[in-house]
Amino acid sequence: MGEIESYTFEFKELAEMLVKKSSIHSGIWTVIFQFGIAGGNVNTDPGGKEFHPAAIVPILKIILQKVNEENNLSVDAAKVNPAPTAE
């Protein structure tokens, strides 16, 4: 069996990881992506003589934001990262 070279995460999994990393224990939190946009001429010819205008849309930031309702992009922090109980 070969070595694992990549992992895939659903949006809820990403939200859960970010909630845990941020030590959040309450509220509903969702992932948001901030995009940028730029343009340029892209070479589409192996010979290097044919270009096409193109849009480049980089992801600039991943944001964890508190929301009112849970959906496919969000998690309830109380469920996925409950606060520690005092003993």
Stockholm file with secondary structure:
# STOCKHOLM 1.0

chainA/1-87         MGEIESYTFEFKELAEMLVKKSSIHSGIWTVIFQFGIAGGNVNTDPGGKEFHPAAIVPILKIILQKVNEENNLSVDAAKVNPAPTAE
#=GR chainA/1-87 SS CCCCCCCCCCHHHHHHHHHHHTTCCSSEEEEEEEECCEEEEEECCTTSCCEEEEEECCEEEEEEEEESSCCTTEEEHHHHSCCCCCC
#=GC SS_cons        CCCCCCCCCCHHHHHHHHHHHTTCCSSEEEEEEEECCEEEEEECCTTSCCEEEEEECCEEEEEEEEESSCCTTEEEHHHHSCCCCCC
//
